Amino acid sequence: AILIIDGGEPMSRAAGKASQLIPKSYWQDQRWAFDHYPDLVKRYRNRWVAVVNRQVVAASKSSVKAQEQARAKTGRRLPIAVVYVETGRHVY
């Protein structure tokens, strides 16, 4: 799974500063996504899902679109946890 934080920056590059800038609710939503990953795979295979308040609020083949849809649906300005629900093999 790949996590994208606000602004589309991959988590691996932002990890040092992320814990200071990202609110607790983001980390709770991220944890919820990983805890429910098997269920997400059944429904959102090979899609990006946006999680707000421990619920999937948007899904798309594009991380940017998933985040935009989540913002439009929830009105949330804070960072939104966006997780790629990967199944099978992928070449990057």
N, C-alpha and C positions, 0 to 999 in steps of 0.2 A: 504494500500500500504506500502511496505517496501522499503527503500532506502539503497543502498549499495554504500559506497564510495570506492575510490581506495584502493586496498589491501583486499577487501572483508570484511571489518569491518562494522557491522551494524551501521547505523547513530545514533541510540540511545546511543551507547557506545562512540561514537566519537564526539558528538555534541559540547562539550566544546572546543575542539581544532579545529574542522572542519572549523568553520567560519574564523579562522585565516590562515588556510592552503589551503583552496579550492578557486580557482579563481572565479571571478564574473560570468563567462560564465557557470560554473557548476550550480550555483544557478538559472541562467536564464533558462537553460535546464530543471532543476528539476521543476521549476514553470510552464514551458510550458507543461510538462507531466501532471501535476495535472490539469492545465486549460483545457487540451484536454482529460482528463481521460475517459469521456463517449465514445469518438471516439476510443480511444485505446482499450477499452473493446470490442467493436464490431469486431475489427480486431485481437487483440492479447490476447485473453482470456487465463488466467492462464499461462502466459509466462512473462519472464523478457524482458524488452525492454531497449535498450541503446539509449540515446538521445544525439545528437551532433548538435549544431547550430539550436536548436529547430526543429529537424527532427529525426524520428526514423531511425537509421542506422543499427540496428541488433535486432533480437528477438530470444529467445531460452528458453527451459525449465530449463536451468542452468544460473544463474547470471554470473558465471565465463565465460561460453562460449559466452554469449551476449557481455560481455566486451571485450573478446579476438577478436571476430568478428568485433566489432566496431573499435578497435585499428588497426586491419589488413586493414579494409576498409578505414579508415580516416587517419591513420598514427599519430593519436593524442597521445601524451604522457601525457598530462594533465589529471586529473581525469575526468572520464566519468560518467554522471548521468545514473544509472541503476535502473529501477523501476519495481516492480512486479505488473502486471495488474491482480488483483484478482477478481474473480467472484464466487458467490456462497459461500458455507460454506466450511471451511477447518479446520482440526484438526491439531494443532501444538504440 
